[in-house]
Structure formats: structure tokens, C-alpha cells
Amino acid sequence: MHLSRSTSRSGVLIINVTLVALLVLVCATFAAIYLRPGGVDTGRPKGVLPPIFHTAPAFELTNQAGQSFTKENLKGRIWVSNFMFTTCPSICPMLTARMKIIADKVASWDDVHLLSFSVDPEMDTPEVLHRYAESYGIDHDQWSFLTGDYKIMQGAIEEGFKISMGGPIDRSDLNSVMHGTRFVLGDGDGNIRGYYDVETDEGVELLVHEIKLLRQAQ
């Protein structure tokens, strides 16, 4: 049987479209099976503790009360940290609101502490951070907002937590500051146990669930 050139081309096009669709389906299936917020493997049984990524950095910073705050303050406590700045006009208010949701969910757990590291420490003095924290109605004993020397903050955030500070702050375009948005979970021994995308409710629930697992193991 002789096929016309147009028929042959149509057949090739159908095959190509089918292959592309199949590839998309395979990628979507892989993502659904192996990925979840924070890059945690969904193949891990539900009750299994999150793995140790690496050791959290040592630091000595200042909280919103003007008091020294170090890694030693977290010894024996499970902690969650995020990264923000008070004049951020875009994602930071959402991230702080998400942290407040987590704060409310773990409010009765005295062995859990929350941390917000400023990526703009030159602007975010303890007084500024205190006013910002007050605007969210936080419990200052439960949640520390941290600031300090820029280089020290940079070392802790970028080299220690492996989170981008987004480069120098451009005061003329605050929307251009693209800092890391994932929340970091740590245990009472100072180990980082996971990175979480909390922009979804699933991400928040996953993080709270894994806080529970770490509490049960302490």
C-alpha cells in the first residue's frame, strides 16, 4: 500500500504527540510518588522519623527583646525557622502568617521553638522586629525574631542553613529580593531534619506532623 507524504507526516506527528504526552505523564507520576513539600520522600513510612540532613550552624544573634540568642538556646528543643524581612512587600507577610498558623498548632508544646531570621539585619533592629512581631500577636516566649551583624547572619543563613539571603537589599525595589522561602525543621540535638514548602496547607500539615514525630522520639 502506498501512503501519501501528508499521511506519513500525520502519523509521525501523532506518534510525537503521544510520546510527549507519555513523558509528561511519567514525570507527573514520578513527582506524585517521590516528591512532597520540602523534598521529603513519600516512600518513607508515615511513622518513620525525618532524616538528618546536616548539623545546624552555631550562631550568636539578638532577638526582638534585645537579648542574646544562640544555638545553645535550642538545646533539647525542636525548632522551626524561616527567613524574612520586615519591609518585604511580597512573600514575607504570607510566610509569617504561615508560621503563625504553625505557632497556634504547637502552642501547647513547650519543647518547640520558632525562629525568624531577618535577611535585612541592617534595617531590622530588635525594636523593629519587636513591633513586627507584635503586629502578628505572637507569644514572644515561643517565637524569636533574630538579627545581628550582616556577615554573621549571612554565614548562619547561607552557609549554615543553606538558604539564600537574596543578595544585598535594593531599597528602590524591595520586590527584587529573592530570598529562600522554605521552612527548616531542627531537632533537640541541633540537626536539620527537613526543608518544607509551606505555601500549601499540605506543606504546613506535613511540617506539624514531623514535629510530632520528633517530639515522640525525644
C-alpha positions as CSV (number, residue, x, y, z in Angstrom):
1,M,0.0,0.0,0.0
2,H,1.4,3.4,-0.9
3,L,1.0,6.2,1.7
4,S,1.0,9.8,0.7
5,R,3.6,12.1,2.2
6,S,0.9,14.1,4.1
7,T,-0.4,10.8,5.6
8,S,3.1,9.8,6.7
9,R,3.8,13.2,8.3
10,S,0.5,13.0,10.2
11,G,1.4,9.6,11.5
12,V,4.8,10.9,12.7
13,L,3.1,13.9,14.3
14,I,0.6,11.7,16.2
15,I,3.5,9.5,17.4
16,N,5.5,12.5,18.6
17,V,2.4,14.0,20.4
18,T,1.8,10.6,22.0
19,L,5.4,10.4,23.2
20,V,5.3,13.9,24.7
21,A,2.1,13.1,26.5
22,L,3.5,9.9,27.8
23,L,6.7,11.7,29.0
24,V,4.5,14.3,30.8
25,L,2.5,11.5,32.5
26,V,5.7,9.7,33.6
27,C,7.1,12.9,35.1
28,A,3.9,13.7,36.9
29,T,3.7,10.2,38.3
30,F,7.3,10.4,39.4
31,A,6.6,13.7,41.2
32,A,3.5,12.4,42.8
33,I,5.3,9.3,44.1
34,Y,8.7,10.6,45.1
35,L,8.2,14.3,45.9
36,R,6.4,16.2,48.7
37,P,6.8,19.6,50.2
38,G,10.4,20.1,51.4
39,G,11.7,17.4,49.2
40,V,10.8,14.6,51.6
41,D,10.4,11.1,50.1
42,T,6.8,10.0,50.3
43,G,8.1,6.4,50.1
44,R,9.2,6.8,53.7
45,P,6.7,5.1,56.0
46,K,4.4,7.6,57.8
47,G,5.8,6.9,61.3
48,V,9.5,7.0,60.4
49,L,11.5,10.0,61.6
50,P,12.6,12.6,59.0
51,P,16.3,12.0,58.1
52,I,19.2,14.1,59.4
53,F,20.3,16.5,56.6
54,H,23.3,18.1,58.4
55,T,24.1,20.0,61.6
56,A,22.6,23.4,62.1
57,P,25.2,26.3,62.3
58,A,26.4,27.8,65.5
59,F,25.3,31.4,65.9
60,E,25.1,34.3,68.3
61,L,22.4,36.8,67.4
62,T,20.0,39.2,69.0
63,N,16.3,38.6,69.5
64,Q,13.4,41.1,69.4
65,A,13.8,41.8,73.1
66,G,17.4,42.9,72.5
67,Q,18.7,39.7,74.2
68,S,21.5,37.4,73.0
69,F,20.2,34.3,71.4
70,T,22.5,31.4,70.4
71,K,22.1,27.8,69.2
72,E,22.5,26.7,72.8
73,N,19.1,28.3,73.5
74,L,17.7,25.5,71.3
75,K,19.4,22.6,73.0
76,G,16.8,19.9,73.8
77,R,14.1,21.7,71.8
78,I,12.6,21.1,68.4
79,W,12.6,24.2,66.3
80,V,11.3,25.6,63.1
81,S,13.0,28.5,61.3
82,N,12.1,30.7,58.4
83,F,13.7,33.7,56.7
84,M,12.1,37.1,56.2
85,F,12.5,40.9,56.4
86,T,10.0,43.4,57.9
87,T,9.8,45.7,54.8
88,C,9.2,42.9,52.4
89,P,6.2,43.8,50.3
90,S,5.6,40.4,48.7
91,I,6.0,36.9,50.2
92,C,7.2,37.6,53.7
93,P,3.8,38.5,55.2
94,M,2.5,35.2,53.9
95,L,5.4,33.3,55.3
96,T,5.0,35.0,58.7
97,A,1.3,34.2,58.6
98,R,2.1,30.6,57.8
99,M,4.5,30.5,60.8
100,K,1.7,31.9,63.0
101,I,-0.6,29.1,61.9
102,I,2.2,26.6,63.0
103,A,2.6,28.6,66.2
104,D,-1.0,28.2,67.0
105,K,-0.9,24.5,66.2
106,V,2.0,23.8,68.6
107,A,1.1,26.5,71.2
108,S,0.8,23.9,74.0
109,W,4.2,22.2,73.2
110,D,6.8,24.0,75.4
111,D,9.6,21.9,73.7
112,V,9.0,23.6,70.3
113,H,10.5,27.0,69.5
114,L,10.0,29.1,66.3
115,L,12.7,31.3,64.7
116,S,12.5,34.0,62.1
117,F,15.9,35.2,60.8
118,S,16.0,38.6,59.1
119,V,17.7,38.7,55.7
120,D,17.9,42.5,56.2
121,P,19.6,42.9,59.6
122,E,20.7,46.4,58.9
123,M,17.1,47.6,58.8
124,D,15.6,45.0,61.1
125,T,16.8,46.1,64.5
126,P,15.5,44.4,67.7
127,E,13.0,47.3,68.1
128,V,11.8,46.9,64.5
129,L,11.4,43.2,64.9
130,H,9.5,43.6,68.2
131,R,7.0,45.9,66.5
132,Y,6.7,43.5,63.6
133,A,6.2,40.5,65.9
134,E,3.6,42.4,67.9
135,S,1.6,43.1,64.8
136,Y,1.1,39.3,64.4
137,G,0.1,38.9,68.1
138,I,2.9,36.3,68.7
139,D,4.0,34.7,72.0
140,H,7.5,36.1,72.5
141,D,8.5,33.1,74.6
142,Q,7.6,30.8,71.8
143,W,8.9,32.7,68.8
144,S,12.2,34.5,68.4
145,F,12.9,37.1,65.6
146,L,16.7,37.3,65.1
147,T,19.0,39.9,63.8
148,G,22.7,40.8,64.0
149,D,25.8,41.7,62.1
150,Y,25.2,41.2,58.3
151,K,28.2,38.9,57.8
152,I,27.3,36.8,60.8
153,M,23.7,36.5,59.6
154,Q,24.9,35.6,56.1
155,G,27.2,32.9,57.4
156,A,24.5,31.3,59.5
157,I,21.7,31.6,56.9
158,E,23.6,30.8,53.6
159,E,26.5,28.6,54.8
160,G,24.8,27.0,57.7
161,F,21.1,26.6,56.9
162,K,21.8,26.6,53.1
163,I,19.1,29.2,52.5
164,S,19.7,32.2,50.1
165,M,19.5,35.7,51.6
166,G,18.8,37.1,48.2
167,G,21.8,39.3,47.9
168,P,22.1,43.0,49.0
169,I,18.8,44.7,49.7
170,D,17.8,47.1,46.9
171,R,15.8,49.8,48.8
172,S,14.4,51.1,45.5
173,D,12.9,47.7,44.6
174,L,12.2,45.5,47.6
175,N,10.3,43.1,45.3
176,S,13.6,42.2,43.8
177,V,14.8,40.5,46.9
178,M,14.5,36.8,46.1
179,H,15.5,35.1,49.4
180,G,14.8,31.5,50.3
181,T,11.2,30.7,51.4
182,R,11.4,27.2,52.8
183,F,11.0,26.5,56.5
184,V,13.7,24.5,58.2
185,L,12.9,21.8,60.9
186,G,15.5,21.0,63.5
187,D,15.8,18.6,66.4
188,G,17.0,19.0,70.0
189,D,20.5,17.8,69.1
190,G,21.0,20.7,66.7
191,N,20.4,18.7,63.5
192,I,18.5,19.9,60.5
193,R,15.7,17.4,59.7
194,G,14.0,18.9,56.7
195,Y,13.1,21.7,54.4
196,Y,9.4,22.5,53.8
197,D,7.4,24.4,51.2
198,V,4.6,25.9,53.4
199,E,2.8,27.8,50.7
200,T,0.4,24.9,50.7
201,D,-1.8,23.6,53.5
202,E,-0.3,20.2,52.8
203,G,3.2,21.6,53.5
204,V,2.1,23.0,56.8
205,E,0.4,19.8,57.9
206,L,3.5,17.8,56.9
207,L,5.8,20.0,58.9
208,V,3.5,19.8,62.0
209,H,3.3,16.0,61.6
210,E,7.0,15.7,61.5
211,I,7.4,18.0,64.6
212,K,5.1,15.4,66.4
213,L,7.4,12.6,65.3
214,L,10.4,14.3,66.6
215,R,8.7,15.1,69.9
216,Q,7.7,11.4,70.3
217,A,11.3,10.4,69.8
218,Q,12.8,12.7,72.4
